[in-house]
Amino acid sequence: LISNVIPVDTVISYLTDKFKLFDEVDMYGVDDNAGTLNTEYPIDKATLGFGQGASINTYQLMQAASAIFGDGTMLKPYVVEKIVDPNTGETVYQGQTEEVGEPISAETAKELQGLLERVVTDPNGTAQHYKMTDVTMMAKTGTGEVSTDGKYGKYYTNSILAAAPADDPQIIIYYAFESEQYKNYDTSYFQDVVREALN
């Protein structure tokens, strides 16, 4: 008997109203699209638990993740720090941190952070092969099968959403690729990107 089940309508409310996952992020200089959420049939709601029935873009994911890694405060991402006119030296655009909500409490965020750190540090964690000796991280991994000619099984999408360092996150990185492997693949490029972003 499962006693602590979150009702599906509550899950949908968090996804839509609190995390605003299906709204455009509206970032400067970026063509952004709203996500999609299918809830017409009961099966659509059931498959939300393992990532089907909905689609979002990377910016929406990063914005939502900022609340977990940022103690409950959700920040709007930006990709360009500033734009300077080469002729005048005048700054014509300056990226700024903008708070866009508090979808979860700091207490809930801290609990999630602890779980996401174990994804990396626990011997059975799915991010074990991303682990670094010089940088601590919190992470969530993802794996999906790619349909080729109506069949699954030859190619996979692999991804990781990571924040580092684990005790005081300064960066959030989403890294994804397609491969014939779903377990044994090289993570050195990801590790190099993390180190470079932290410098």
Secondary structure as GFF3:
##gff-version 3
##sequence-region A 1 199
A	DSSP	alpha_helix	8	13	.	.	.	ID=ss1
A	DSSP	pi_helix	14	18	.	.	.	ID=ss2
A	DSSP	beta_strand	36	37	.	.	.	ID=ss3
A	DSSP	alpha_helix	42	47	.	.	.	ID=ss4
A	DSSP	three_ten_helix	48	50	.	.	.	ID=ss5
A	DSSP	beta_strand	54	55	.	.	.	ID=ss6
A	DSSP	alpha_helix	58	69	.	.	.	ID=ss7
A	DSSP	beta_strand	74	76	.	.	.	ID=ss8
A	DSSP	beta_strand	82	84	.	.	.	ID=ss9
A	DSSP	beta_strand	91	94	.	.	.	ID=ss10
A	DSSP	beta_strand	98	101	.	.	.	ID=ss11
A	DSSP	alpha_helix	106	121	.	.	.	ID=ss12
A	DSSP	three_ten_helix	128	130	.	.	.	ID=ss13
A	DSSP	beta_strand	138	148	.	.	.	ID=ss14
A	DSSP	beta_strand	151	164	.	.	.	ID=ss15
A	DSSP	beta_strand	171	179	.	.	.	ID=ss16
A	DSSP	alpha_helix	188	198	.	.	.	ID=ss17
###
